[in-house]
Amino acid sequence: MPPLETRPPFDPKVLVDAAVQFFVVFKLAKVYEPNNANFRARLGELYSVYERLRRTAGEMGLQYRPGFLFVNWTRIKFDASTHAIFRSLAGEFLSRRLGAVVFRPDLSSEELGRFMLFLARSEVAKDEPFEALERRFQAAGFAHVRMEKLPDLETDETSDGSPAPIYFLGVFHLQQLFGNRTGAWNFYITKRWIESICDLIALDESFLFGLVNIKNFEDYTLNHSVNVSILSLALGRRIGLSRSELVDLGISAALHDVGKQDVPKEILEKPAALDAAERSVIERHSHEGASTLIRLMATHDLPLPAVQVALEHHVMANLGGYPKYVRRKRVTLFSRIVKITDYYDAVTTPRVYRPNVLNPEATIRLMAEKSGTEFDPVLLRVFARMLGPYPVGSLVALNGGEIGIVFENHPQAALSRRPVVKIIADSAGRRIDGPVVDLSDPGAETRLIVKSLDPARYGVQISDYFLARAGAALGRD
């Protein structure tokens, strides 16, 4: 099969340049007057990038979701040289509870400069920072700039029925939770978020599975914890857990790695193999997580299974792994569920020490080889059946030579090999923005999946397609 012809909707370098130029002008606006030559020169460079994107997309927007920065709803991939810029911009947006800045068509260079000075020099209010900023913004009379608030879990926005905002709000909430060293954790919000996920799994499970394909290097633990929670809830629902049991399972899954918050970053992100001392530090995170949650149970309404899952999620079905059990013959049901979902998401996520990952189908095959030793065999069979022969996010080759990404699985087991597929390349290997095709429809019955493909070999970033869908769901216009 020929390699794909890569034709991204935007040049990635232009998108990174847009974020960098925005950052530079923002920083200069804090210290220089509008007529300063350096400020004017860099403002001109930012305006030039705006014009390039405007000609393609009609506008230029910077969007922030916790752990992610987008330009025109395309995720920016920062390298070592630009990571500090990402962190700084993320901090500025988060402190203002600012979700997006959009520059509309017909924006002039003068208005762009005036806005950048306004944003850089506006005092960040301690209470309701976005609302205070928006009042000053309205008074300033910007005609071609739009600002959007960063969604807050404590509003009713979590109940609007859209999976994308709830996914990102989960990352945001865990960021706030894990970063709070005072112990004043709000598990009421955690419970509300889990309840929203439970509702969405019943309504749009495949879209949530698609969002699980969004992998984030910058805040792996947070992104991973959200993914594990979603997958655990879906598996729990498959085996018939009650609503209250599902909520307890979701909270437990979301907090399973809480013990990692005190593991040094140089160990978590070490690109080489860990030595014995470093491995010991890593393995202590299960004990540390359980101890943290036990302390919190004294003052918070926290389910007991959360403590058990934090302690046991690395214990294998044959009681190998860690921590070591002597007298117990079996770990709890929730721990066995999280053991499966934690492994699946970890193996399908690139890390600094493991840049090459398995695709979903290959991961399930690998896990099947460990059935009965590492994983509970009954739960693993249910999990594999839930994901289907071609899990959502799989890159697949069709019999006509086309290449597609599985967007949705068919609910009927008899049609599990005929999922909904987004066509991304034609039979000649040319990258296209093709249709979303339900292979179970009578009109599509001539299309068949031949095999799964390795996205890395074909230069396909699976997450980009689900981020695009998430961007549309989050209200791009």
N, C-alpha and C positions, 0 to 999 in steps of 0.2 A: 504494500500500500504506500503511495507516495506521501512525503511529508506535507504537512499543511502549509498553505501559503498564508502568511501572517499579515493581516490587514486590520490592525486595531482601530476602533472608532476615533481615537485620539492618539497622537504621538505621546508615549509615556514621558519622554523628556520634557515636552511642553507642559504637561500636567505637573511634574515635579517643579519645573521652573516657575509655574504660577504660584505654587505654595511657597517656594523660596523667596520670590520677589515680594509676595504679600508680607512675609515675615520681615524682610529687610526694610521695606517702606514703613511697616508698623513700628519697628524699633527706631528708625530714624525720626519718625514723627513725634516720638516721645521727647526728643532732645533738640531738634532743629526747627527753625522757623520756616514758614511756607516758601520764602524766597531763597532759601539756602541752596547753593548750586548742587551739592551732593544729593540733597533730598529731591530736587527737581529731576536730576538725572535718573535716579532709581525709580522715581514715580513714572517717568517716561518708559522705562523698561517694563514695569508692571502693566502700564496701559497698552503697550505693544503686545504683551501676552494676552491681555483681555480681548484685544481686537482679533487676534488669531482664533481664539476660542469662540468669540461671538460670530465670526464668519461661518464656523462649522456648526455650532449648537444654538446660536441666537443669544446666549448669555454666558456668563462665567460665574460659577458658584463654588465657594469653599464650604463643605459640610463637615461637621464633627459629630462623631458618635464615640462614646468612651472606648479608647483603644484603637480607634480608626480615624483617619483623615481622608476626605474625598475631595476631588475637584470634578465638578459636573457629574457627581455620583459614580466616578471611577476611583477606586481606592488607590491612594498613593503608596508606592512601595519605596520606603526610605532605606538607604544603605548606611554604612557606618559613618560616612561623612555628613549625612543630613539628618541622622537620628536625633541630634540635639535640637535641631529646628523643629522636628515633629513634636518633641516633648514640650518645647517652649510654647508653640502654637496651641497644643492641646491644653496646656495650663491656662493660657489666656482665654480660650473659648469656655473652658469649664468654669473658671472663676466668675465669668459673666453669665453663666448658664445659657450660653449662646450656641445654638445648634447649627446655624447656617448664616452666611453672608452671601447674597446673590447680587451681582451687577447686571442690570438689565440692558437691553438694546438702547442705543442713543445716549449712553453714559458718556459724559465729556471727561477729559483729563482733569479739568478744574474741579468737577464734582467728585471725582475719584480721590483727588488730593484732599479735598475738604473733608470727605468721609474718613479717610485714613487718619487725619489729624484729630477728628472728633472721636474716633474709636480709641486711639492710643492715649488721648489725654482725658477721657472721661473717667472719673473716679468710680471704682468698683464698690457698689453699695453692699453693706454687710447683709442686709435683709432684702430679699426679692431683687437681686442684682439685675436680672434681665428686665423686669418691669421698670425699674428706675432708669436703665439705659434706654429703653424704648420710649419713655416719656421725653427724654432729652432728644432722642432721634426724631420723633414726630415734630417737636418744636423747631428743629434745625431745618426741616423742609427738604429732605432728600427725595428727589423725584424718580431716580433711576437705581435706587438701592433698596434691597429688601433684607430684613433680618428675621430669623426664625428662632424661637425658643427651644432650648434643649429639653426634650420631654422629661418629665419628672415622675418617678414611680408613685409619688404621693398624690398625684392628680387622678382624675377619672380616665386618663388617656389609655390606661392599660385595659380598659374594657371595651375598646372600640372595635374589637373583632379582627384586628390586623396583626398577623404574626410578626412582621418585621420590627415594628416599634417595640413590641414586648421582648423580642430577642435582645435587641440592643439595650433596652432598659434593664434587662437582667445583668448584662455585663456592667452597666453603670452602677447598679445597686451593689453588686459584689465588690466592685472597686471601692465604694464608700464603706462597705461593711469590713472588708479585710484591712482597709487603711485606717480604721478607727482603733487607736491603741488605748482608748479610755475604757473600753468594755461596754460603752453605751450603744449596744447593737439593737437595731429595730427589726426584730423578727416578725413583727406584724406585717411589715412591707414584704419581707421574704415570703410569708404565707400567701399574701395577696398575689404576688407574682407567680408563685407555683400554681395557685388556683386558676390564674389566667392561662397558664401553659396547659393545664388539664383540659380546660374548655377548648383550647385551640387544637389540641391533639385530636379531639373528637370531630372537629370541623375541618381541619386542613393539615393533616399529619404530614403529607408529602412536602408541603412548603416548609414546615419546620425541619424536616429531614434535610431539605435543601440548604437551609440556613446553617445547619451543623457542618456543612462543607466549608463555611467561612472559618479559616484558620488564621490566627494572629500571632506573629512572633513577639510583638512588643509586650503583650500581657497574656502569655500562654495560660497561666493558672486560671485567670478569670474566664477567658474564652472557653477553655477546656471544661471548667466547672459548669458553665451554662450548657454546653453540649452534652455532658454526662447526665445532667439533670433531665434534659429533654428526652434523651434516649432511654433513661431509666424509667421515666413516667410512661413512655410508650410501651416498654416491655411490661411494666407493672399492670398497665391496662389490659394487655394481651392475656395475662394469666388470671385476670378477674379480681384484682384488688379493689376494695371499696374506695369511695371518694376520700374518706379520711385517711385511709392507708396510703393512697397515692400522694396526698399532701405531705404526709410524714416522709415518704420515700423521696419525694422531690426535694424537700429541705435537706434531708440527709445526703443526697447526691450532690447538691449545690455546695455543701460544706465539707465534702469528703477530704479535700486537700487543704483545709484551713491550717493545718500544721506546717505547711510549707512557707507561711508568711515570714517565719524567722530563719529559714534556711538561707545562708549567704548566696547572693546572686551568682558569684563566681563558681559556686558548686552546681547550682541549678542549670547554668548555661555553659558549663565547661565543655569545650568542643572535643576533648579527648576522653579516654576511659577514666573513670574515677578510681582512686586508690582506696585501700581498705578503710582508712580514716574518713575519707569523704563519703564512701558508701555507708558507713555507720551513721554519719550525720543525716544523710538522706533517709535512711530507714527509721530514724527516730521521729520523722515527721508524723507518723501514724500515732505514736504515743503522745507527742506534743499536741496534735489536733484533738485527740480524745480528752486530754487534760484540760485544754482550753474550753471545750464544750461542757465538760463537767462543772467547771467553775461558773460558766454562764448559766447553767441550769438553775442555780440558786436564786437568780434574780430575773430570769427570762422564761417565757413559755416555749421551751425548746423540747422537741420529742426525744425520748431516750434512744431510739434507733440511730439518731445522728451521731451519738457518741460511739455506738457499736460500729457503724460504717466507717467513721474516721479511723478507728483502730484496726478494722479487719479487711479493708478493701484491697490489701495486697496479700491476703491469705488465700492460698490455692484450694481447690476442691479436695485435694489429697492432704491438706493441712501443711503443705510446703509454703514457701514464701516467707513473709514476715508480718507481724511478730510470730514467734514460735509458740504453738499451743501444745501442751503435754496431755492434759486430761480431757479436753473437749474433743468431740468427734466430728463436729460440724459447726460452721459459722452461720450467722443469721441469714434469713432469706434476703433482706435488703442488701447485706454485704455481698452476697453471691450475685445479685443483680448488678450492683455497682462495679464489681470485679470485671464483669463482662463489658459493660459500657465504657468503663474507664480505659480498659485495654484497647478496645476498638477505636475510640477517638484518639488515643495516644499514638497508635501505630499508623493511623491515616493522617497524622499531623507532622509536617516537617519541623525539625528542631535544629539548633546549631550543631549538635553532635550527631544528627541523623537527617541530613538534607534529603535523602532519597527515601520515599515512603511507599508503602503498598497501596494499591487502589482498593476500593471497598470490597470487590469480589475476591481478590487475592487475600485480603485480611480475613474474611470469613473462612476461606479454605485453611489458612494457617491456624485459626482458632479451632476449627474442627479437628485438626490433628492433636490438639491439646485437650479435647473433650474428655472429661472424667479424671484428668490429672490436674490441670490448671482451672478448668471451668466446669460448673455444674452442667452435666450433659442434657438434662431436660430443659433447663433455662436457655442453654445455648441453641438448642433446636428451635425453640420458640423465637429466639432473637433472629436467627438466620431466616426463618420463615417470614418474620415481620419485615425484614429488609428486602427479601426477595432475591431471585437469582442475579438480578442486576440492580443493586442498591441505588437509591437516588444519589446522583452525583457521579455515577459511572460513565466513563467515556466508552462508547461502543461503536463498532463497525457494522454497517448494514450490508445486506447482500448485494445492493446496487452500487457499492463503493462509497456511499455517503458516510459521514461520521457525525455522531450526535451525542448529546448528554442526556442521561435519564433524568427527567424532571418529576415524574410521578409514577408510582407503581399501581398496577391494577388490583382492586380489592378482591377479585375472584382468583383463587389459587390456580384454576385452570388456565387463566390468561396472564399468569405472572411473567411469562416470557414475552409479553406484548405490552410493555409499559408506554408511557407518554414520553416522547423524545424530542428534544430541541435539536434541529439539524444545524450544525455549525460549519460543515464543509461539504462541497459537492463531490461527485464521483471522480473529479480530476484533482482533488485535494485542495481546491481553492477555498479559502476561508470565506464564509458567507453568513449573513444574518438570516438564517433560514426559518422555516415555519416550525411551530410546535405541533408534532404529529402524534395522535393517539394510534398506536399500532394495532389496537384491538378494534378500531373502526372498520366496517366493511370496505370502505374505499382505500384503506391503507394496508389491506391484507397481503399485498405483494411484497411489502417491506418486512424483512426479517432481520433480527439481530444475529450476526455471525459470531462475534466474540467481543470480549472486553479489551480495551487498549490501555496502555500506560500513558497518562497525560503528559508526563515529563518528556517522554520520547517525542511527542508531537507538539511540544511547546504550548500546551493548553493549560491555562490557569482556571480550573473548575470553579473556584470561588468567585471569579470575576462575573460569571453568568448569574450566580445567585445573588451577588451584591447588586447587580443591575436590577434584578427583580425586586430586591429589598428596597433599592432606591426609588423605584416606581411606587412601591407600596407606602413608602414614607412621605409621599406627596410631592415628587418632582413635578414641576409644571413649566 
